[in-house]
Amino acid sequence: MERKKLLLLKPQEYEHDFDKAALKTLEGTPGLEKLAREYNKRAVERYYKLMYTGSYIKVKSSNFPDVHKILEEACANLFLKDIPDLYIQWDYSVNGFTAGSEKPLIVITSGAVDLLTPDELLYVIGHEVGHIKSGHMLYHQMALVLPILGEVIGALTLGIGSLISTGLEYSLLYWYRMSEFTADRAGFFAVQDRDVSLNALMKLAGVPKTFFDKMNNDDFIEQARDFKSFDFDAVDKVGKTIMIMGQTHPWTVMRAHELLIWYDSGKYDEIVELHGKDRIEDLEISCTKCGRKLKGTETFCGVCGEKVWKR
């Protein structure tokens, strides 16, 4: 199938409500952003760059052209102008992740390359590109390094600092999980195929290679729709916290359920119709805050001052 490049696509247009609400809570934490930026600037960014450059294989058009083309297509379809570095890690699970915030890089496993079809790999890489496009990486990194930082703070403050950092850690991890729903939508926009997206999630969930040719995503869809009984507001909060509080990702079936709800709502088709034009000049773009029509070349809305996403 011929996929569309979604010109001037903005992450605010497809951001999941759970992601939005959790991020708003985080942004209200005094000093969090400054702490995160300083920590990344001084330690984490350089650490990840050294680790991945020194340990894993960098994907380039000259050594893994097929994989690099998939990365280029994901960025083009999602309107991410700067193509991030991509590395392959030896690991036979189907997985991918993004690291760094100032200059993010993507890592995919060798299992993802071998066990996914090219279209399914486009979904996975598109998911990671979505994290970068949404600017998720600063708080993602903080969620991963805060436990280490909390131990240091706790030792210096006789345990008081560690109690504070533990509460913040759980808030960060909760938002981390919610941000995955937004990135799943980005993966969908990259590949623009519902069945491919669900097949990729099925393989992420653990379908054995022996059964790849017998995969039935109708059963997976039924399982995902049955999962609708899980309600964030209604579920016992203590039980929910115990089950997933230390995880960075929601349950895979839940991710499929949320993706299907969004797709069935018609929002996906609306955005593809709006942004899937041949030229930027053909787009009818409006400010996400006040609704004023934009040309697509603005940095800020001339009416309300809202920043126009340029990533």
LONU-615409 format. One line per 8 residues: for each residue x, y, z of N, C-alpha, C. Coordinates in steps of 0.05 Angstrom, whole numbers, plus 5000, padded with zeros to 4 digits. Each point is the difference from the previous one (the first is absolute). Example, Ala and Ser with C-alpha at 12.3 -4.5 7.8 and 13.67 -1.06 7.14 Angstrom:
<sites>
5264 4886 5156 4982 5024 5000 5018 5024 5000; 4993 5021 4986 5016 5024 5001 4985 5022 5014
</sites>
This chain:
<sites>
5017 4976 5000 4983 5024 5000 5017 5025 5000; 4990 5021 4988 5015 5026 5000 4992 5016 5025; 5019 5006 5017 4995 5015 5024 5003 5029 4995; 4986 5016 5016 5001 5029 4997 5019 5013 5020; 5014 5020 4991 5016 5016 5018 4982 5021 5013; 4998 5000 5026 4981 5017 5014 5013 5027 5005; 4998 5018 4981 5013 5026 5001 4990 5017 5023; 5019 5012 5014 4994 5018 5023 4984 4986 5022
5002 4974 5002 4987 4985 5022 5011 5009 5027; 4983 5006 5019 5008 5009 5026 4991 4979 5021; 5017 4994 5019 4993 4979 5020 4976 5007 5017; 4995 5026 5003 4977 5008 5016 4974 4990 4988; 5000 4995 4974 4976 4991 4986 4992 4971 5006; 5020 4984 5008 4994 4972 5005 5008 4991 5028; 5007 5019 5017 5009 4993 5027 4977 4987 5016; 5007 4978 5014 4980 4986 5015 4992 5016 5025
4975 4999 5008 4991 5015 5023 5014 4992 5026; 5006 4974 5003 5014 4990 5024 5028 5013 5001; 5013 5001 4977 5027 5013 4998 4998 5029 5008; 4980 5014 4989 4997 5029 5005 4996 5005 5030; 4982 4985 5012 4994 5005 5028 5023 4994 5018; 5014 4978 4995 5023 4992 5017 5023 5020 4997; 5004 5010 4975 5021 5020 4995 4994 5026 5014; 4975 5008 5000 4992 5025 5014 5006 4998 5029
4996 4977 5013 5006 4996 5028 5030 5003 5004; 5016 4987 4983 5029 5001 5002 5010 5029 4998; 4990 5014 4980 5009 5027 4995 4995 5019 5023; 4981 4992 5018 4995 5016 5023 5019 4995 5023; 5019 4982 4997 5019 4994 5021 5022 5020 4999; 5003 5016 5022 5021 5022 5000 5028 4989 4997; 5015 5011 4981 5028 4994 4997 5006 4975 4984; 4979 4984 4992 5005 4975 4987 5014 5003 4974
4990 5018 4983 5012 5003 4973 5029 5010 5002; 5006 5018 5018 5027 5010 5003 5019 4978 5009; 4990 4984 5020 5016 4977 5009 5005 4980 4978; 4980 4994 4984 5003 4981 4979 5019 5010 4979; 4998 5025 4992 5018 5010 4979 5029 5001 5010; 5004 5008 5024 5027 5001 5011 5012 4972 5001; 4984 4981 5010 5011 4973 5002 5007 4988 4973; 4982 5004 4981 5005 4990 4973 5024 5014 4987
5002 5026 5004 5021 5015 4989 5028 4991 5010; 5001 4994 5026 5025 4994 5012 5008 4971 4999; 4981 4982 4997 5008 4972 5003 4987 4981 4980; 4973 4999 4999 4987 4979 4986 5004 5001 4970; 4997 5024 4988 5002 5002 4971 5027 4989 4990; 5021 5008 5013 5027 4991 4992 5004 4970 5005; 4989 4991 5022 5002 4971 5007 4987 4983 4978; 4976 5007 4992 4986 4984 4980 5014 5001 4973
5009 5024 4993 5014 5002 4975 5025 4982 4999; 5016 5001 5022 5024 4983 5001 4992 4970 5000; 4980 4993 5015 4993 4972 5002 4990 4988 4973; 4983 5015 4986 4989 4989 4976 5020 5002 4977; 5016 5021 4999 5020 5002 4980 5021 4979 5003; 5006 4993 5026 5021 4981 5005 4992 4971 5000; 4974 4995 5003 4991 4972 5004 4982 4989 4977; 4985 5018 4987 4980 4990 4981 5006 5009 4972
4987 4988 4981 5004 5006 4971 4983 5023 4991; 5013 5020 4989 4985 5023 4990 4990 4994 4972; 4974 5006 4996 4987 4996 4974 5005 5024 4982; 5011 4995 4976 5005 5021 4981 4990 4989 4973; 4997 5018 4981 4991 4992 4973 5020 4982 4987; 5025 5001 5009 5021 4984 4987 5003 4972 5011; 4990 4996 5025 5004 4973 5012 4974 4984 5004; 4978 5014 5007 4974 4988 5002 4980 5016 4985
5002 5001 4973 4983 5019 4985 4970 4995 5003; 4992 4975 5002 4971 4994 5003 4989 5011 5026; 5015 4996 5021 4991 5010 5027 5000 5031 5000; 5021 5011 4988 5003 5030 4999 4977 5012 4984; 4991 4987 4979 4978 5010 4984 4974 5000 5017; 4997 4980 5016 4976 4999 5018 5001 5023 5019; 5023 5006 5012 5003 5023 5018 4993 5026 4985; 5011 5003 4976 4994 5024 4984 4970 5003 4994
4987 4978 4994 4972 5001 4994 4984 5007 5025; 5007 4989 5023 4986 5007 5024 5002 5029 5006; 5023 5012 4997 5004 5029 5005 4985 5016 4980; 5000 4992 4975 4986 5015 4979 4969 4999 5004; 4990 4977 5007 4971 4997 5004 4990 5015 5024; 5018 5002 5021 4992 5014 5024 5009 5029 5001; 5013 5009 4978 5009 5028 4997 5020 5007 5023; 5020 4982 5004 5022 5006 5017 5024 5007 4982
5009 5025 5001 5019 5009 4981 5028 4989 5005; 5009 4998 5025 5027 4991 5006 4999 4970 5005; 5013 4984 4982 5000 4971 5003 5019 4992 5022; 4990 4987 5021 5018 4992 5023 5018 4977 4992; 5022 4997 5016 5017 4977 4997 4985 4975 5008; 5006 4978 4987 4987 4974 5006 5021 4979 5004; 4997 4984 5022 5019 4979 5006 4986 4974 5003; 5014 4978 4995 4990 4973 5004 5014 4987 5024
4984 4990 5019 5011 4987 5024 4995 4970 4997; 5020 4983 5008 4996 4972 4999 4982 4991 5023; 4976 4992 4992 4980 4991 5019 4978 4988 4983; 4992 4976 5007 4981 4987 4982 4971 5003 5008; 4994 5018 5018 4973 5008 5004 4992 5020 4979; 4974 5005 4996 4991 5021 4982 4996 5025 5016; 5018 5019 4995 4999 5024 5017 5014 5024 4986; 4995 5023 5011 5014 5024 4991 4997 5021 5022
5018 5019 5001 4997 5021 5020 5016 5025 4990; 4995 5022 5013 5013 5025 4993 5015 5011 5024; 5024 5011 4996 5016 5011 5022 5010 5027 4993; 5006 5016 5021 5011 5027 4996 4978 5020 4996; 5004 5025 5008 4980 5020 4996 5009 5023 4983; 5026 5008 5002 5009 5022 4984 5003 4991 4971; 5011 4976 4996 5002 4989 4973 4992 4970 5002; 4974 4994 5000 4991 4973 5005 5010 4980 4979
5003 4976 5008 5007 4978 4981 4981 4977 5006; 4997 4983 4979 4982 4977 5002 5016 4975 5000; 4992 4981 5016 5012 4973 5000 4978 4979 4995; 5005 4982 4981 4982 4978 4996 5017 4974 5003; 4986 4979 5008 5014 4975 5004 5003 4984 4974; 5020 4983 5000 5003 4983 4976 4976 4982 4996; 4987 4993 5023 4975 4984 4998 4978 5015 4985; 4998 5026 5004 4980 5016 4986 5006 5000 4970
5025 5002 4992 5008 5000 4972 4994 4973 4987; 5006 4978 5014 4996 4973 4989 4972 4990 5001; 4985 5007 5021 4974 4987 5005 4976 5016 4990; 5005 5026 4994 4978 5017 4990 5002 5002 4970; 4977 5003 4987 5000 5007 4971 5010 5029 4998; 5008 5009 4976 5008 5028 4996 4978 5020 5009; 4975 4993 4994 4978 5018 5009 4997 5001 5030; 5002 4976 5013 4999 4999 5029 5023 5015 5013
5023 4998 4988 5023 5015 5010 4996 5030 4997; 4987 5008 4978 4993 5028 4996 4982 5010 5023; 4981 4983 5009 4983 5007 5023 5017 5004 5025; 5018 4982 5005 5017 5002 5025 5018 5024 4999; 5013 5004 4977 5018 5024 4998 4983 5025 5000; 4976 5000 4988 4983 5023 5001 4991 5007 5028; 4996 4979 5016 4993 5004 5028 5022 5016 5014; 5025 4992 4995 5023 5013 5013 5004 5029 4989
4996 5003 4974 5001 5027 4989 4978 5017 5012; 4977 4988 5007 4979 5015 5013 5008 5011 5027; 5015 4984 5015 5010 5010 5026 5018 5025 4996; 5016 5000 4979 5018 5023 4995 4983 5023 4991; 4981 4995 4982 4984 5022 4990 4984 5014 5022; 4991 4985 5019 4984 5011 5023 5018 5012 5021; 5026 4997 4998 5018 5011 5021 4998 4985 5026; 4995 4974 4999 4997 4984 5024 5026 4994 5014
5023 5003 4987 5024 4988 5009 5011 5011 5026; 4996 5026 5005 5011 5012 5024 4989 4986 5025; 4974 4997 5002 4988 4987 5024 5003 4970 4999; 5002 4988 4976 5006 4971 4998 5026 4994 5014; 5020 5016 4993 5027 4996 5011 4999 5004 5031; 4985 5020 5008 4999 5005 5029 4987 4977 5015; 4980 4987 4988 4986 4978 5012 5020 4976 5004; 5018 4997 4981 5019 4978 5001 5024 5005 5019
5008 5026 5003 5024 5005 5016 4993 5009 5029; 4974 5008 5004 4993 5010 5027 5004 4980 5022; 4995 4973 4996 5005 4982 5022 5030 5000 5009; 5018 5003 4981 5028 5001 5007 5006 5026 5015; 4989 5022 4989 5004 5026 5012 4988 5001 5028; 4977 4986 5003 4986 5000 5026 5016 4986 5022; 5015 4979 4992 5017 4987 5020 5022 5019 5010; 5011 5016 4982 5021 5019 5008 4988 5021 5018
4976 5011 4992 4987 5021 5016 4993 4989 5027; 4990 4975 5001 4991 4987 5025 5024 4997 5019; 5023 4992 4989 5024 4997 5017 5009 5027 5012; 4996 5021 4985 5009 5027 5009 4980 5013 5020; 4975 4991 4999 4979 5012 5016 4988 4981 5020; 5014 4979 5007 4991 4980 5020 4974 4987 4993; 4995 4997 4974 4976 4986 4990 4977 5017 4993; 5000 5025 5009 4977 5018 4994 4998 5006 4970
5023 5005 4987 5001 5006 4972 4991 4976 4983; 5005 4976 5009 4992 4976 4985 4970 4997 5000; 4987 5008 5022 4970 4999 5001 4988 5018 4980; 5012 5025 4998 4990 5019 4980 5004 4990 4972; 5024 4990 4995 5006 4991 4973 4984 4975 4992; 4992 4983 5019 4984 4977 4994 4972 5008 4990; 4988 5020 5013 4974 5010 4991 5002 5012 4972; 5021 5015 4995 5005 5012 4973 5005 4978 4980
5015 4979 5008 5006 4978 4982 4975 4987 4990; 4981 4994 5018 4975 4987 4992 4984 5018 4982; 5000 5027 5005 4986 5018 4982 5012 5000 4973; 5026 5000 4998 5014 4999 4974 4994 4975 4985; 5001 4977 5015 4995 4974 4987 4971 4999 4990; 4982 5011 5015 4972 5000 4992 4997 5016 4974; 5012 5024 4999 4998 5015 4975 5015 4985 4977; 5022 4987 5006 5015 4985 4980 4981 4980 4987
4985 4986 5016 4982 4980 4989 4978 5013 4982; 4990 5023 5010 4979 5014 4985 5011 5011 4973; 5025 5008 5000 5011 5010 4975 5003 4979 4978; 5000 4974 5008 5001 4979 4981 4975 4999 4982; 4977 5008 5011 4976 5001 4984 5002 5020 4977; 5012 5023 5006 5005 5020 4979 5019 4989 4979; 5022 4988 5009 5020 4989 4981 4988 4978 4983; 4982 4984 5011 4987 4979 4984 4984 5013 4977
4988 5023 5005 4985 5013 4978 5020 5010 4979; 5024 5009 5008 5020 5008 4981 5009 4977 4983; 5003 4976 5013 5008 4976 4985 4979 4994 4979; 4974 5003 5007 4978 4996 4982 5002 5019 4976; 5005 5026 5006 5003 5019 4978 5023 4993 4982; 5021 4989 5011 5024 4993 4984 4993 4978 4980; 4986 4979 5009 4994 4978 4982 4973 5002 4986; 4981 5014 5013 4974 5005 4988 4985 4975 4992
5001 4980 5018 4987 4975 4996 4992 4988 5027; 4974 4996 5004 4991 4990 5026 5010 4972 5006; 4998 4982 4980 5008 4972 5004 5030 4997 5006; 5016 5016 4986 5029 4999 5004 5006 5009 5028; 4987 5022 5009 5005 5010 5027 4993 4979 5021; 4977 4987 4997 4992 4980 5019 5019 4975 4999; 5009 4993 4976 5018 4977 4998 5026 5006 5014; 5010 5025 4998 5024 5008 5013 4997 4998 5031
4977 5009 5010 4994 4998 5028 4998 4971 5009; 4988 4983 4984 4998 4972 5007 5028 4988 5003; 5018 5006 4982 5027 4989 5002 5015 5012 5024; 4995 5025 5006 5011 5012 5024 4989 4986 5025; 4975 4991 4998 4987 4986 5023 5010 4972 5004; 5014 4989 4980 5013 4974 5004 4991 4977 4982; 4989 5005 4977 4993 4978 4981 5025 4986 4992; 5002 4973 5004 5024 4986 4991 5003 5000 4970
5025 5000 4991 5005 5000 4971 4987 4977 4986; 4998 4977 5012 4987 4976 4988 4972 5006 4991; 4986 5020 5013 4972 5005 4994 4996 5026 4985; 5021 5011 4990 4997 5026 4985 4981 4997 4977; 5002 4977 4985 4983 4997 4977 4971 4992 5007; 4995 4996 5026 4973 4993 5009 4988 5022 5017; 5013 5023 5001 4990 5021 5017 4972 5009 4991; 4982 5004 5019 4973 5009 4994 4994 5025 5016
5003 5023 4987 4996 5024 5016 4970 5006 5006; 4982 4985 4988 4972 5002 5008 4996 4992 5029; 5014 4978 5007 4998 4991 5028 5014 5020 5019; 5022 5011 4990 5013 5020 5017 4983 5025 5003; 4986 5008 4978 4982 5023 5002 4977 4994 5020; 4990 4975 4999 4979 4993 5020 5010 5001 5028; 5025 4990 5004 5012 5001 5026 5004 5029 5009; 5009 5018 4981 5004 5028 5007 4974 5014 5007
4979 4994 4985 4974 5013 5005 4989 4990 5027; 5005 4975 5007 4991 4990 5025 5014 5014 5024; 5023 5011 4994 5016 5013 5020 4988 5027 5008; 4978 5008 4987 4988 5026 5006 4990 5002 5029; 4997 4978 5013 4990 5001 5028 5021 5012 5018; 5025 5002 4991 5021 5013 5016 4996 5030 4997; 4992 5013 5022 4995 5029 5001 5019 5013 5019; 5014 5020 4990 5020 5014 5016 4988 5012 5025
4975 5010 4998 4989 5013 5023 4986 4981 5019; 4990 4978 4989 4984 4981 5016 5016 4979 5014; 5023 4992 4988 5016 4978 5012 5010 5008 5027; 5001 4982 5019 5011 5005 5026 5028 5011 4997; 5005 5024 5011 5025 5014 4995 5024 4985 5013; 4995 4988 5023 5022 4985 5013 5009 4976 4983; 4979 4985 4990 5006 4977 4983 5014 5008 4975; 4990 5021 4987 5012 5010 4975 5029 5008 5004
5006 5014 5022 5027 5009 5006 5019 4976 5004; 4990 4981 5015 5017 4976 5006 5006 4985 4974; 4981 4998 4982 5003 4984 4975 5020 5013 4981; 5000 5026 4997 5015 5011 4978 5018 5024 5007; 5002 5006 5027 5014 5025 5007 5029 5001 4993; 5013 4977 4997 5029 5000 4993 5006 4996 4971; 4979 4999 4983 5004 4995 4972 5001 5026 4984; 5014 4999 4977 5001 5023 4983 4979 4999 4977
4988 4976 4996 4981 4997 4978 4973 4989 5011; 4978 5008 4988 4974 4988 5007 4999 4971 4989; 4980 4985 5009 4996 4974 4989 4995 5002 4970; 5011 4981 4985 4999 5002 4971 4971 4998 4990; 4984 4983 5012 4972 4997 4991 4985 5026 5005; 5007 5013 5022 4988 5026 5006 5008 5021 4979; 5025 4999 4991 5009 5018 4979 4984 4996 4974; 4995 4974 4994 4984 4994 4976 4972 5010 5003
4988 4997 5024 4973 5009 5005 4998 5031 4996; 5019 5015 5011 5000 5029 4998 5003 5008 4971; 5017 4986 4985 5005 5006 4972 4974 4996 4984; 4986 4978 5006 4975 4994 4985 4978 5021 5006; 4998 5008 5025 4980 5021 5007 5005 5025 4984; 5025 5008 4999 5008 5025 4986 4994 4996 4970; 5008 4978 4988 4995 4995 4972 4971 4999 4993; 4984 4987 5017 4971 4998 4995 4986 5026 5003
5012 5019 5015 4987 5026 5004 5001 5017 4974; 5017 4993 4981 5002 5015 4975 5021 5022 5001; 5013 5004 5024 5021 5021 5002 5024 4994 4982; 5007 4975 4998 5023 4993 4982 4994 5009 4972; 4977 4993 4989 4993 5006 4972 4999 5031 4997; 4990 5014 5020 4998 5029 4998 5028 5013 4997; 5019 4990 5016 5026 5012 4999 5015 4993 4974; 4997 4975 4991 5012 4992 4974 4989 5017 4977
4973 5004 5001 4987 5016 4979 5010 5029 5001; 5004 5010 5024 5009 5028 5003 5029 5004 4992; 5018 4982 5008 5029 5004 4995 5011 4985 4977; 4985 4981 4989 5011 4984 4978 4997 5013 4973; 5009 5025 4997 4999 5014 4975 5026 4999 4985; 5000 5007 4975 5025 4999 4984 5018 5024 5006; 4988 5022 5008 5016 5024 5005 4990 5014 5025; 5019 5013 5014 4993 5014 5025 4979 5022 4994
5002 5011 4976 4981 5022 4992 4971 4990 4999; 4997 4974 4997 4972 4989 4997 4987 4995 5028; 5016 5003 5021 4990 4993 5027 4982 5023 5010; 4981 4992 5016 4984 5020 5015 5005 4995 5030; 5021 5015 5010 5009 4996 5027 4989 5022 5018; 4992 4992 5024 4990 5020 5019 5015 4998 5026; 5001 5021 5015 5013 5001 5026 4985 4981 5018; 5014 4983 5015 4987 4980 5017 4988 5013 5025
5006 5025 5005 4989 5013 5024 4976 5018 4993; 5003 5017 4980 4978 5019 4995 4986 4995 4974; 5010 4982 4983 4986 4993 4975 5006 5017 4976; 5018 5021 5003 5006 5017 4978 5014 4984 4978; 4993 5006 4974 5012 4987 4978 5029 5009 4997; 5018 4981 4994 5028 5005 4998 5010 4992 4972; 5022 5012 4992 5013 4994 4975 5018 4975 5002; 5009 4995 5024 5019 4978 5005 5028 5009 5002
5006 5025 4995 5027 5011 5001 5005 5016 5026; 4979 5004 5016 5002 5016 5024 5015 4985 5022; 5013 5016 5018 5011 4989 5024 4981 5002 5023; 4984 5022 5001 4980 5004 5020 4974 5009 4987; 4978 4993 5012 4974 5010 4990 4998 5030 5004; 4991 5014 4980 4999 5029 5002 4977 5010 5017; 4981 4983 5007 4977 5008 5017 5005 4995 5029; 5006 4975 5007 5002 4992 5028 5029 4996 5010
5019 5000 4981 5028 4996 5008 5009 4972 5004; 4982 4981 4995 5007 4971 5004 5023 4993 4981; 5019 4985 5011 5023 4991 4983 4991 4979 4980; 5008 5004 4975 4993 4981 4979 5022 4979 4999; 4992 4975 5003 5020 4978 5002 5016 4997 4974; 5027 5000 5004 5017 4999 4976 5018 4975 4999; 4997 4983 5019 5018 4978 5002 4998 4983 4975
</sites>
